[in-house]
Amino acid sequence: MRAAGLGRKRGRSIIARMLIGSAVLLAAAAVSAAPRAGPPAPASDSPAALGYSPHGADTCLLCHRTNAHVMAIFRSPHAQPGNPRSPFGPGGLQCEACHGPGGAHVKAFGRKPAGLVVFGPHSPTPVAKQNAMCLSCHKATVGHAWLTSAHAANDVSCADCHHIHGATDPVRMQATQASVCAKCHQSVVARFRMPYHHPVLQGTMSCSSCHDPHGSLGPHMLVKSTVNEACTSCHARMRGPFLWEHQPVSDNCLNCHSPHGSLVPALLTEQPPILCQKCHDAAGHPSVPYGPQGLAGPPGSPGIPNPYLLIGGCVNCHSAIHGSNSPSGQDLMR
């Protein structure tokens, strides 16, 4: 009886196993017979769907590897593979991070830009679109003043001044910055060749020492809010406050000085005493250098020039011309 029961159990076990095996085989056959699905469609926000080239810079270099200007990007900060902020950093879009999707350009075999952003002064890409691409990364460093700056108002693109490809950017180097600015500001840079000038062409200072090319809240795109603040950031001893002030000095340094260069010492706009007599009435001074009778010496000696006024002008006596802290310096003589 026990043996018969064990036999029936083993029989039912074998039948169950056979049924399970048959079901597995049928399922496998159904799967193998079903048509195979193709690769999944790219996501709507994937690079392929947005029109980027399939292999990034490798695709671009198939054609552009012989262009020295293009290959110079690999010596620039924009192509640092270890920098996560670089277009060539981990997860970056490489060339297309700046030039935009290039899939259509590749499909057209490079015959036309096909929507690519092209940088430079002779680019068909609108300046606003060029600058928007740069500002997508550099907005924090450029600042909001750019939108109201003189350069933006005159449709100056970032690539007009900056050399994007290459190890160095001349406009960011003190020794070469003036040569870049001179492309547009030729008359200003020419004044640096006058006998008296700020040492910009010598590389001791640069245009951006005084001006912010990306715009500022001050006049003339100065780095400070006023002309006097910009000047006294270097010429601190002229800053004051003084007990006795010279009004033109506290008003604006440009009343007397030409900052880019002059034919007169101390960068003055005119030779003293003529400069001084623009404000001070010549007829009321006891030793007028220039009056109704022309050059003259002290009263009673007409026709004898006063050497003190001819050689050094008014500052021979009024030496504290920027202001005086002496109790008896009302006349700016000490």
C-alpha positions as CSV (number, residue, x, y, z in Angstrom):
1,M,0.0,0.0,0.0
2,R,2.8,2.4,1.0
3,A,4.7,1.6,-2.2
4,A,1.7,2.1,-4.4
5,G,1.1,5.5,-2.7
6,L,4.7,6.6,-3.4
7,G,4.4,5.5,-7.0
8,R,1.2,7.5,-7.5
9,K,2.9,10.6,-6.0
10,R,6.0,10.2,-8.1
11,G,3.8,9.8,-11.2
12,R,1.9,13.0,-10.4
13,S,5.3,14.8,-9.8
14,I,6.7,13.8,-13.2
15,I,3.5,14.8,-15.0
16,A,3.6,18.3,-13.2
17,R,7.2,18.7,-14.3
18,M,6.4,17.8,-17.9
19,L,3.6,20.3,-18.0
20,I,5.7,23.1,-16.5
21,G,8.5,22.3,-19.0
22,S,6.1,22.4,-21.9
23,A,4.8,25.8,-20.8
24,V,8.3,27.2,-20.6
25,L,9.2,25.9,-24.1
26,L,6.0,27.3,-25.6
27,A,6.7,30.7,-24.0
28,A,10.3,30.7,-25.4
29,A,9.0,29.8,-28.8
30,A,6.5,32.7,-28.7
31,V,9.2,35.2,-27.8
32,S,11.6,34.0,-30.5
33,A,8.8,34.1,-33.1
34,A,7.8,37.7,-32.2
35,P,9.3,40.5,-34.4
36,R,12.3,42.2,-32.8
37,A,11.8,45.9,-31.9
38,G,14.2,48.5,-33.2
39,P,16.4,50.7,-31.0
40,P,14.4,53.0,-28.8
41,A,13.6,56.4,-30.2
42,P,15.7,59.3,-28.8
43,A,14.2,61.3,-26.1
44,S,12.8,64.6,-27.1
45,D,15.5,66.5,-25.2
46,S,18.4,64.3,-26.2
47,P,21.3,65.7,-28.3
48,A,20.3,63.7,-31.3
49,A,16.7,64.9,-31.2
50,L,17.9,68.5,-30.8
51,G,20.0,68.3,-34.0
52,Y,23.5,67.9,-32.6
53,S,26.1,65.9,-34.4
54,P,26.4,62.2,-33.3
55,H,30.0,62.3,-32.2
56,G,30.6,65.9,-31.1
57,A,34.0,67.3,-31.8
58,D,35.1,64.1,-33.5
59,T,32.6,64.8,-36.2
60,C,33.7,68.4,-36.6
61,L,37.4,67.5,-36.8
62,L,36.8,65.2,-39.8
63,C,36.7,68.3,-41.9
64,H,38.2,71.1,-39.7
65,R,41.3,69.3,-38.4
66,T,43.6,71.0,-41.0
67,N,42.4,74.5,-39.9
68,A,45.0,76.0,-37.5
69,H,42.6,78.5,-36.1
70,V,40.1,75.7,-35.2
71,M,42.8,73.4,-33.7
72,A,44.1,76.2,-31.5
73,I,41.0,75.7,-29.3
74,F,42.8,72.8,-27.7
75,R,45.3,75.3,-26.2
76,S,42.6,77.5,-24.8
77,P,40.6,77.4,-21.5
78,H,37.5,76.5,-23.5
79,A,38.9,73.0,-24.3
80,Q,40.1,71.7,-20.9
81,P,38.7,68.2,-20.5
82,G,39.3,68.2,-16.7
83,N,37.3,71.4,-16.1
84,P,33.5,70.7,-15.6
85,R,32.8,74.3,-16.6
86,S,34.6,73.9,-19.9
87,P,32.6,73.0,-23.1
88,F,35.0,70.1,-23.4
89,G,34.6,69.0,-19.8
90,P,32.6,66.0,-18.6
91,G,29.2,66.0,-20.3
92,G,30.0,69.1,-22.3
93,L,28.8,69.6,-25.9
94,Q,32.3,70.5,-27.1
95,C,32.3,72.6,-30.3
96,E,28.5,72.7,-30.4
97,A,28.3,74.3,-26.9
98,C,29.2,77.6,-28.6
99,H,28.4,77.1,-32.3
100,G,25.0,75.4,-31.7
101,P,23.6,72.1,-33.1
102,G,25.6,71.0,-36.1
103,G,23.6,68.0,-37.3
104,A,22.1,69.8,-40.2
105,H,25.6,71.1,-41.2
106,V,26.9,67.6,-41.2
107,K,24.0,66.3,-43.3
108,A,24.7,69.1,-45.8
109,F,28.3,68.0,-46.0
110,G,29.5,71.3,-44.7
111,R,28.3,73.3,-47.8
112,K,26.5,75.8,-45.6
113,P,26.4,76.8,-42.0
114,A,22.8,75.5,-41.7
115,G,22.0,77.5,-38.6
116,L,25.3,77.3,-36.9
117,V,26.5,80.4,-34.8
118,V,29.5,81.9,-36.5
119,F,31.6,84.3,-34.5
120,G,33.5,87.4,-35.7
121,P,33.1,90.8,-37.2
122,H,32.1,89.5,-40.6
123,S,29.8,86.8,-39.4
124,P,26.3,86.3,-41.0
125,T,25.1,85.5,-37.5
126,P,23.4,88.5,-35.8
127,V,25.5,90.2,-33.1
128,A,22.7,89.7,-30.6
129,K,22.7,85.9,-31.2
130,Q,26.5,85.7,-30.9
131,N,26.6,87.6,-27.7
132,A,23.7,85.6,-26.2
133,M,25.7,82.4,-26.8
134,C,28.7,83.9,-24.9
135,L,26.5,85.3,-22.1
136,S,24.9,81.9,-21.5
137,C,28.1,81.1,-19.6
138,H,29.8,84.4,-18.9
139,K,26.8,86.5,-17.7
140,A,28.1,86.5,-14.1
141,T,31.5,87.8,-15.1
142,V,30.3,90.4,-17.6
143,G,27.5,91.8,-15.4
144,H,24.2,93.4,-16.2
145,A,25.8,96.7,-17.2
146,W,26.7,95.2,-20.6
147,L,23.1,95.6,-21.9
148,T,23.3,99.4,-21.4
149,S,27.0,99.9,-22.4
150,A,28.2,101.8,-25.4
151,H,29.7,98.7,-26.9
152,A,26.3,96.8,-26.9
153,A,24.5,99.9,-28.2
154,N,26.9,99.9,-31.2
155,D,26.5,96.2,-32.0
156,V,30.0,95.2,-30.9
157,S,30.2,91.4,-30.5
158,C,32.3,89.6,-27.9
159,A,34.4,88.1,-30.7
160,D,35.2,91.6,-32.1
161,C,37.5,92.0,-29.1
162,H,38.1,88.5,-27.7
163,H,40.2,85.8,-29.3
164,I,38.1,82.7,-28.4
165,H,40.5,80.1,-29.9
166,G,44.0,80.0,-28.7
167,A,46.1,79.9,-25.5
168,T,46.0,83.7,-25.0
169,D,43.5,86.5,-25.5
170,P,45.3,89.7,-26.4
171,V,42.6,92.0,-25.1
172,R,43.0,90.4,-21.6
173,M,46.8,91.0,-21.6
174,Q,48.1,94.3,-20.4
175,A,50.9,94.5,-22.9
176,T,48.6,93.9,-26.0
177,Q,45.2,95.2,-24.9
178,A,45.7,98.7,-26.4
179,S,46.4,97.2,-29.9
180,V,42.9,95.6,-29.8
181,C,41.2,98.7,-28.6
182,A,43.0,100.7,-31.3
183,K,41.0,98.9,-34.0
184,C,38.1,101.2,-33.2
185,H,39.5,103.9,-30.9
186,Q,42.3,105.0,-33.2
187,S,42.2,108.7,-32.2
188,V,42.4,107.8,-28.5
189,V,45.3,105.5,-28.8
190,A,47.1,108.1,-31.0
191,R,47.1,110.5,-28.0
192,F,49.2,108.0,-26.1
193,R,52.0,108.8,-28.5
194,M,52.1,112.5,-27.4
195,P,55.0,113.7,-25.3
196,Y,53.0,113.5,-22.1
197,H,50.8,110.4,-21.6
198,H,49.8,107.6,-19.4
199,P,52.1,104.6,-20.0
200,V,49.5,102.4,-21.8
201,L,51.6,101.7,-24.9
202,Q,54.5,100.8,-22.7
203,G,52.4,98.1,-21.0
204,T,52.6,99.5,-17.5
205,M,48.9,100.0,-17.5
206,S,46.0,99.2,-19.9
207,C,42.8,100.7,-21.1
208,S,40.8,98.6,-18.6
209,S,42.8,100.2,-15.8
210,C,40.4,103.1,-16.1
211,H,37.6,101.8,-18.3
212,D,35.3,98.8,-18.0
213,P,34.6,97.6,-21.6
214,H,31.6,95.6,-20.5
215,G,29.8,98.8,-19.2
216,S,29.6,100.6,-15.9
217,L,27.4,103.0,-14.0
218,G,30.0,105.7,-14.3
219,P,30.6,108.1,-17.2
220,H,32.8,107.1,-20.1
221,M,32.5,103.4,-19.0
222,L,34.9,104.1,-16.1
223,V,35.6,101.5,-13.5
224,K,34.5,104.0,-10.9
225,S,31.3,106.0,-10.4
226,T,33.0,109.4,-11.2
227,V,36.0,110.7,-13.0
228,N,37.7,111.9,-9.8
229,E,37.2,108.5,-8.2
230,A,38.9,106.8,-11.1
231,C,41.8,109.3,-11.1
232,T,42.4,109.3,-7.4
233,S,42.5,105.5,-7.2
234,C,46.1,105.9,-8.4
235,H,46.7,109.6,-7.6
236,A,45.7,109.3,-4.0
237,R,47.5,112.4,-2.7
238,M,45.2,114.5,-4.9
239,R,42.0,113.0,-3.3
240,G,41.6,115.3,-0.3
241,P,39.5,116.4,1.5
242,F,41.4,119.6,1.8
243,L,40.9,122.6,4.2
244,W,41.2,124.9,1.2
245,E,39.9,123.3,-2.0
246,H,40.4,124.3,-5.6
247,Q,36.9,124.2,-7.1
248,P,37.8,122.8,-10.6
249,V,39.7,120.0,-8.9
250,S,36.9,118.8,-6.7
251,D,34.5,119.2,-9.6
252,N,36.2,117.1,-12.3
253,C,39.9,116.4,-13.1
254,L,39.0,116.7,-16.8
255,N,38.6,120.5,-16.3
256,C,42.4,120.8,-16.5
257,H,43.8,117.4,-17.6
258,S,43.6,115.4,-20.8
259,P,44.0,111.8,-19.5
260,H,45.0,110.1,-22.8
261,G,47.8,112.4,-23.7
262,S,48.9,116.0,-24.1
263,L,51.5,118.3,-25.6
264,V,51.7,120.1,-22.2
265,P,53.4,118.7,-19.0
266,A,51.2,117.1,-16.4
267,L,48.7,116.2,-19.1
268,L,47.2,119.6,-18.9
269,T,44.7,120.7,-21.6
270,E,46.6,124.0,-22.2
271,Q,49.7,125.7,-21.1
272,P,49.5,127.8,-17.9
273,P,48.8,130.6,-17.4
274,I,46.3,130.5,-20.3
275,L,44.6,127.5,-18.7
276,C,44.2,129.3,-15.4
277,Q,42.8,132.4,-17.0
278,K,39.9,130.5,-18.4
279,C,38.4,130.9,-15.0
280,H,40.5,133.6,-13.3
281,D,40.1,137.1,-14.7
282,A,43.5,138.2,-16.0
283,A,42.9,142.0,-15.4
284,G,42.4,141.6,-11.7
285,H,45.8,139.9,-11.0
286,P,48.8,142.1,-10.0
287,S,51.1,140.2,-12.3
288,V,49.0,139.4,-15.4
289,P,50.8,137.4,-18.1
290,Y,48.2,138.1,-20.7
291,G,45.9,141.1,-20.8
292,P,44.7,143.9,-23.1
293,Q,48.4,144.9,-23.9
294,G,49.5,141.3,-24.3
295,L,52.4,139.8,-22.3
296,A,53.5,142.2,-19.6
297,G,55.4,142.3,-16.3
298,P,54.3,143.9,-13.1
299,P,52.5,147.2,-13.2
300,G,54.8,150.1,-14.1
301,S,57.0,147.9,-16.3
302,P,55.1,147.4,-19.5
303,G,56.7,145.2,-22.1
304,I,58.9,143.3,-19.6
305,P,57.8,139.7,-19.4
306,N,57.5,138.1,-16.0
307,P,59.8,135.0,-16.1
308,Y,57.9,133.2,-13.3
309,L,54.7,133.3,-15.2
310,L,56.3,132.5,-18.6
311,I,58.3,129.5,-17.4
312,G,56.1,127.7,-15.0
313,G,52.8,129.7,-15.0
314,C,50.7,130.3,-11.9
315,V,51.8,127.1,-10.1
316,N,55.2,128.7,-9.5
317,C,53.5,130.5,-6.6
318,H,50.2,128.6,-6.2
319,S,52.0,125.3,-5.9
320,A,49.2,123.6,-3.8
321,I,46.9,123.8,-6.9
322,H,45.0,120.7,-6.0
323,G,44.2,121.9,-2.5
324,S,45.9,122.9,0.7
325,N,45.6,121.9,4.4
326,S,47.7,124.8,5.6
327,P,45.8,127.3,7.9
328,S,47.2,130.0,5.7
329,G,46.7,128.2,2.4
330,Q,43.7,130.1,1.3
331,D,45.5,131.1,-1.9
332,L,46.7,127.6,-2.5
333,M,50.3,128.8,-2.1
334,R,51.2,126.3,0.6
